[in-house]
Amino acid sequence: MSPIVAMGGGGFMMEGGALDDFVLDLAGGERPRICFVPTASGDSEERIGLFLETFPKERAQASVLRLFSRDMDDLSAHLLSQDVIYVAGGNTASMLAVWRAHRVDAVLHEAWLRGIVLCGLSAGANCWFEGCSTDSFGTRLTPLRDGLGLLEGSFCPHYDGEPERQPTYRRWVTERDLPPGYAADDGVGLVFDGAELVEAVAERPGGRAFRVDAHEEHPLPVRQLR
């Protein structure tokens, strides 16, 4: 099974960089093949452009999987030929629904079994877990228990970036609206080897990560990148 890097926020979509370097290093080799999946953003051309600027040809072999204006017949073959699959932030619920319509969910599961590095921030981190904290259904945060379930438990991104994330997530876990899980600040990535958490890394000073259960938050050690 492959590494999964679940970012609370950060990377090129939040003016970061060290987390992106970290992900490429996990893939290994020169100019790894990296595919951006911007479904959660509605295939935003702005984010696609930023991705392509961040991963120019001298750094990586970059490609994009568009599903709203799909131009690829065999998406399975393309995704399974990658070294890294990088999932955008945006609307988690809508992304999962579109993925299931195109059977991307099944392909991502196969990619995980084959050792392809999976990563993303916000919605692109939520998706790997059983459940998450999301604003997919309006301006208020709600619990969602409809993730891919590659990783057990739940996830909360933007733990320090949005004031309601921390109290609502703790309440949902306490009241069992979500299973116990993990929370990460913006700029922090949780690194899993298969389904096992191995470390938390940060591209910003002071970034935090937690294991959250029904009783309390358990701070995780965080390694500063660069």
Secondary structure by P-SEA (a helix, b strand, c coil): cbbbbbbccccccccccaaaaaaaaaacccccbbbbbcccccccaaaaaaaaaaccccccbbbbbbccccccccaaaaaaaccbbbbbbccaaaaaaaaaaaaaaaaaaaaaaaccbbbbccaaaaaacccccccccccbbbbbcccccccccccccccccccaaaaaaaaaaaaccccccccccccbbbbbccccccbbbbccccccccccccccccccbbbbcc
